[in-house]
Structures are given as C-alpha cells and as structure tokens.
C-alpha cells in the first residue's frame, strides 16, 4: 500500500515538472509536502512495527488512511482546475 502512495507521489512530481510558472507549484506546495510527509511517516512506522504487535496495528491503521489522502492530493493537483490560482486577483481583490 505504501508503494502505491509512493507511486502516486512520484507521478505527481513528474506531472508538475511539465507545468510552466512557479505559481502552480507554490499553490500546491503544501499538498506536496503533506504527501511526502505521509509516505515518510509510513516507512518509519513500518520500521518500528517490527518491534511490537501494537506498533504494527498502529502502522496498518495509519497507512490505511494515508493511501487515499495521497491519492486525493494527486488527483487534486494533476486534474484540478486550480480555479483559485487562475482567478486569485479577482477573488483576493
């Protein structure tokens, strides 16, 4: 499951490299950091899960919830219209 999230993250990184302009990456930077953080935490939890059954259960629960979060952010970044980015001058004033 973590490998699927990692693949989604890598696909997102490849997808944004082709987009010109730093505004797009800046707009999505928080989501990108959250994706990377979730994946890193998952790997750390799996490493610690080798020590006790309780840690294994905690890692399973975290990873079960993490994979859809990463997938959702990938979809938001790659398929979203970024309407706020396109209209920020009108929205913000």
N, C-alpha and C positions, 0 to 999 in steps of 0.2 A: 504494500500500500504506500509506503514511503517513496518507493521508486516511482510510482505513478505521480505523486505530488512533485517529486524532483523533475520528472519529465515535463510536467505542466509548467514548472518554473523556467526550465531551460527553453521550452518552446516560446514562452512569453518574452524572455530575453532576446531570442533570435528575432521574434516578431517586431519588437520595438526598435531594433537596430536599423531597420529599413525606413523608419519614420523620420523625416527631417524636422528640425526645430527642437530646441531644448524644452519648450513649454510642455510638450506631450509627456516627456519623461519626468519633468518636475511635477506635473499634475498627478502622475501615477506613482511617484517615488515612495510614498508611504505604503501603498499596496505592495510594491515590490519588496520593500524591507520586511513587511509582515509575512509575505510568502517565504522569504529566505529564513526568517526567524523561526517560523513554524517548522520548517524542514530541519533546521539545525537542532532545535529542541527535540524533535522526534528521534533523531540519531542519538543524541545524548541520553534520552530516556531509554532507548533500546539498549544502549551500552550498560546503563545501570540496572536494567531489568534482569540481567544475568545473575544478579546477587540475591534477589528475593522474589517470591511469587507475587507479593503485593505490588512491587515496583513494575512487574510485568503487566499486571492488571491496569495499573495507572497509565502505563505506556500505551496499552491497547485502547483504552478509552480516549486518550489524547489524540492518538493517530486516527481513530475512527472519526473524530470530529474535525481534525485538521485537514484531511484529504478533500472534503467538499469545500472547505474555506479556500484552499489554494486553487481549486478548480474554478470556483466562482470568481475569484480575483483575476484569473487568467482570462476568463470569458469577458469580464467587465473591461479589462484593458485592451484585449485584442479585437473584440467585436462591438464594444460600446461606441456610441457616437461622440462621447465626450462633449455633450452639448454645453455644459458649463464652460469648458475651455473655449469652445467656439464663440460663446456669447458673453464671456465674462465682463467685457466693458459695459454692455447694456445692463447686466444683472447687478454688478457691483456699483456702477454709477460713475 
